[in-house]
Amino acid sequence: MSITKSETNPRLGVLLMVLTMFIFAMQDGISRHLAGEYNVYMVLMIRYWVFAGFCDLVVDARAGRIAPGHTQRPAQIAILSRRDLGL
């Protein structure tokens, strides 16, 4: 699959990079603040859990397994999510 010039959008690329830098800066600031109050390992663990959940949602949405923000079985999803997290 090749990308032609008509399929690229430099403005969108720049916007996404700025947004990404902002998100990482916010994560870093929040992590530093929380690390001052809580155990560093707990802060990192929560940060990675949130990131893994986000990645899981993106992959499921792209694979067509779920419509983002919509499910016909919310109770089953809640039970499976708790089981997957070990709660």
C-alpha positions in Angstrom: 0.0 0.0 0.0 1.6 3.3 -1.1 0.5 6.7 0.0 0.1 9.3 -2.7 0.6 13.1 -2.2 -3.2 13.6 -2.4 -3.7 11.3 0.6 -1.4 13.2 3.0 -2.4 16.1 5.2 0.5 18.0 6.8 -1.7 20.2 8.9 -3.4 17.2 10.4 0.0 15.6 11.1 1.3 18.7 12.9 -1.9 19.0 14.9 -1.8 15.4 16.0 1.9 15.7 17.0 1.1 18.9 19.1 -1.8 17.0 20.7 0.4 14.0 21.4 3.1 16.2 23.0 0.4 17.9 25.2 -1.0 14.6 26.3 2.4 13.2 27.3 3.3 16.5 29.1 0.0 16.3 31.1 0.6 12.6 31.9 4.1 13.4 33.1 2.9 16.3 35.3 0.1 14.3 36.8 2.4 11.4 37.5 5.0 13.6 39.2 2.3 15.2 41.3 0.9 11.8 42.3 4.3 10.3 42.9 4.8 13.0 45.6 1.8 11.7 47.5 1.7 8.0 46.6 4.0 5.1 46.0 5.7 5.5 42.6 5.0 1.9 41.6 1.3 2.3 42.3 1.2 5.5 40.1 3.0 3.7 37.3 0.7 0.7 37.6 -2.4 2.8 37.3 -1.0 4.8 34.4 -0.2 1.6 32.5 -3.6 0.1 33.2 -5.3 3.2 31.8 -3.1 3.1 28.7 -3.7 -0.6 28.2 -7.5 -0.1 28.5 -7.4 2.7 26.0 -5.3 0.6 23.5 -7.8 -2.3 24.0 -10.7 0.0 23.1 -8.9 1.3 20.0 -8.1 -2.2 18.8 -11.6 -3.5 19.4 -13.2 -0.5 17.7 -10.9 -0.8 14.6 -11.5 -4.6 14.4 -15.3 -3.9 14.4 -15.9 -5.9 17.6 -17.4 -2.9 19.4 -18.9 0.5 18.5 -17.1 3.1 20.6 -19.2 3.9 23.7 -22.0 1.5 22.8 -22.7 -2.0 24.0 -25.8 -4.2 24.2 -24.5 -6.1 27.3 -23.1 -3.5 29.8 -23.4 -6.0 32.7 -21.4 -8.6 30.9 -18.7 -6.1 29.9 -18.4 -4.9 33.5 -18.1 -8.5 34.9 -15.4 -9.4 32.2 -13.5 -6.2 32.8 -13.4 -6.8 36.6 -12.2 -10.4 36.0 -9.5 -9.2 33.5 -8.2 -6.7 36.1 -8.2 -9.3 38.8 -10.8 -7.5 41.0 
